[in-house]
Amino acid sequence: MTDLSRPLRLHQPRRVEYGLGSAAEVGAWAKAEGFRRILVLTQRSMAGRVAALGLPGAVSLFAGVLPEPDTDNLALALRAAEAADPDLVVGFGGGSVMDLAKLVTVLRGGQMLAEVVGPNKVTGRQNALALVPTTAGTGSEAGIRALVTDVATGMKVAVETPFMLADMVALDPGLTMTLPPAVT
């Protein structure tokens, strides 16, 4: 049961677009906001669908997100971000993709993962964040937490911070219609 004698804090994305075709709203929003260097994180299986986002400017793609990302996978994504120098990071995929996009967003500022594991240790972020889930169930697009497996220990570690809250979320049911019912 919830203790109602203490204040309850809610975090939510700044903008949420919902409906068939709403994935393209990410591009319209990015253009209106003036983003010119965009990095999209996704899995190989979704790389061919990135055009549905209608992104403007120079778009770099990191299509190597693993189904269960680990710290080595995070390091590769951070290298892609270093090369792209994005002003917007887009996570386009399931919970693992969105978690990695959130971690890339907060770790580009120079903090190391080991420094930010746990709640409220992140000091800021360097770019905007948009999340477009292609499965349903994790809720990562609306959360302030991200998980990754530490290859040294084999344990999952969590980072929790409002700095991982998305600036824009597009919930497009059209991206999930071909999936099994359990993930739609």
C-alpha positions in Angstrom: 0.0 0.0 0.0 1.2 3.5 -0.7 1.9 5.9 2.1 -0.2 8.9 1.4 1.4 11.0 4.2 4.4 11.7 1.9 4.4 13.7 -1.4 4.4 11.6 -4.6 6.6 12.7 -7.4 5.6 11.9 -11.0 8.0 12.1 -14.0 6.7 12.1 -17.5 8.0 12.8 -21.0 7.6 16.4 -22.1 5.7 15.5 -25.3 3.9 12.3 -26.3 2.4 11.7 -29.7 0.1 8.8 -30.1 -1.6 7.2 -33.1 -1.0 5.5 -36.4 1.8 7.3 -38.2 2.9 9.2 -35.1 6.5 8.0 -35.6 6.8 10.6 -38.3 6.1 13.3 -35.8 9.6 12.7 -34.4 11.0 14.2 -37.6 8.6 17.1 -37.6 9.4 17.8 -34.0 13.2 17.5 -34.6 12.9 19.9 -37.5 10.9 22.4 -35.5 13.4 22.2 -32.6 16.3 22.8 -35.0 18.1 19.5 -34.5 20.7 19.0 -37.2 22.8 16.0 -36.0 20.8 13.0 -35.1 21.9 9.6 -33.8 19.4 6.8 -34.0 20.0 3.7 -31.9 18.2 0.6 -32.9 18.6 -3.1 -33.6 19.7 -4.5 -36.9 16.1 -5.8 -37.6 14.7 -2.3 -37.3 17.3 -0.4 -39.3 15.3 -0.5 -42.5 12.3 1.2 -40.8 14.2 4.3 -39.5 12.9 6.3 -42.5 9.4 6.1 -40.9 10.7 8.7 -38.4 11.1 11.3 -41.1 14.2 12.7 -39.5 15.9 15.9 -40.9 19.5 16.8 -41.1 22.5 14.5 -40.8 21.3 11.2 -39.4 23.8 8.6 -38.1 22.7 5.1 -37.3 23.9 2.7 -34.7 22.0 -0.6 -35.5 24.0 -2.8 -33.1 22.0 -2.7 -30.0 21.8 -6.2 -28.5 18.5 -7.7 -27.1 20.2 -7.7 -23.7 22.8 -4.9 -23.9 25.9 -5.1 -21.8 28.6 -2.6 -21.0 30.6 -3.6 -24.1 27.5 -2.8 -26.2 27.1 0.5 -24.4 30.8 1.4 -25.1 30.2 0.8 -28.8 27.1 3.0 -28.8 29.0 5.7 -26.9 31.7 5.6 -29.6 29.0 6.0 -32.3 27.7 9.0 -30.3 31.2 10.5 -30.1 31.6 10.2 -33.9 28.2 11.6 -34.6 28.2 14.4 -32.0 24.4 14.5 -32.0 22.2 17.2 -30.7 19.4 14.6 -30.6 19.5 10.9 -29.8 16.6 8.7 -30.9 15.9 5.3 -29.4 13.9 3.3 -31.9 13.0 -0.2 -30.7 12.1 -2.1 -27.6 13.1 -1.6 -24.0 16.7 -2.5 -24.5 17.2 0.0 -27.3 15.5 2.7 -25.3 17.5 2.0 -22.2 20.8 2.2 -24.2 19.6 5.5 -25.8 18.9 6.9 -22.4 22.3 5.8 -21.1 24.1 7.3 -24.1 22.3 10.6 -23.5 23.5 10.9 -19.9 27.0 9.4 -20.3 28.1 11.7 -23.2 28.8 14.4 -20.6 31.9 12.7 -19.3 30.6 10.7 -16.4 31.4 7.0 -16.3 28.8 4.3 -15.8 30.3 3.3 -12.5 29.8 6.8 -11.2 26.1 7.0 -12.0 24.8 3.5 -11.0 22.0 4.0 -8.6 19.5 6.9 -8.1 20.2 10.5 -8.9 23.9 10.5 -9.6 23.9 11.9 -13.1 24.9 15.6 -13.3 23.3 16.4 -16.7 23.1 15.5 -20.3 24.5 16.8 -23.6 21.6 16.3 -26.1 17.9 15.9 -26.4 16.2 12.5 -26.3 13.3 11.0 -28.3 12.0 7.5 -27.8 9.9 5.5 -30.2 8.9 2.0 -28.8 8.4 -0.7 -31.3 7.1 -3.2 -28.7 4.8 -2.8 -25.8 5.4 -3.8 -22.2 8.6 -2.3 -20.8 7.4 1.3 -20.4 11.0 2.4 -20.9 9.9 5.3 -23.0 8.2 6.9 -20.0 10.7 6.0 -17.3 13.7 7.5 -15.6 15.6 4.2 -15.2 17.8 2.2 -17.6 19.5 -1.2 -17.2 22.6 -2.7 -18.7 24.6 -5.9 -17.9 28.0 -5.3 -16.4 30.3 -7.8 -18.3 32.8 -7.8 -15.4 30.2 -9.2 -13.0 27.4 -10.6 -15.1 25.0 -8.5 -13.1 22.5 -5.9 -14.3 23.1 -2.4 -13.1 20.5 0.4 -13.0 20.9 4.1 -13.5 18.0 6.3 -12.3 17.7 10.0 -13.1 15.2 12.5 -14.4 17.9 13.4 -17.0 16.9 10.2 -18.8 13.3 11.4 -19.3 12.5 11.7 -23.0 11.8 15.1 -24.5 9.6 13.4 -27.1 7.9 10.0 -27.2 6.0 8.7 -30.3 3.6 5.8 -29.6 2.8 4.5 -33.0 0.7 1.3 -32.9 1.6 0.7 -36.6 5.1 -0.2 -35.5 3.8 -3.1 -33.4 1.0 -4.6 -35.4 3.1 -7.4 -36.9 4.4 -8.6 -33.6 3.1 -11.4 -31.5 0.2 -10.4 -29.1 2.5 -10.6 -26.0 4.6 -7.6 -27.2 1.9 -5.4 -28.8 
